[in-house]
Amino acid sequence: MKYNELSVSKNQSRKRVGRGISAGQGKTAGRGTKGQKSRTGHSKMPAGFMGGQRAIMQAIPKLKGFKSIHDKAQVVYTDNLNELSGKVDNFILADANLIENPYAKVKVITRGEVNTKIELETQFASKTAVEAIKKAGGSFKKVAVPARQKANKD
């Protein structure tokens, strides 16, 4: 048997506190004297408890308003659609630099007039924008946000 192959296990029992002065951890049992932390059950105080005064969560100022977890739709105006023709979707709008990301939600809003006939396929469009596109001889179809292609691991 070698010294580094010895199987050593901890055989020291837990310290029994509060069993008399001669036991080493008697009387106050290592908790000091008096106060909330010396009493039984002091560990069950709620998070943020500050000794009976206002809790820390109530004391700090809160942010006003509301922050949405949903990403906002990218806006395209109807007068920008005059540069395009045929079928128009997120990818064609991204190629024309009208939106930044083809995988984001797109909403078409009325501004100016539509002169070209287009088949618009986006996520959202205002009522007046749909009317303007139909008036120019085009159509609107509501589609889902295009999914990203997963990379093939070759």
Disulfide bonds with the S-S distance in Angstrom:
none
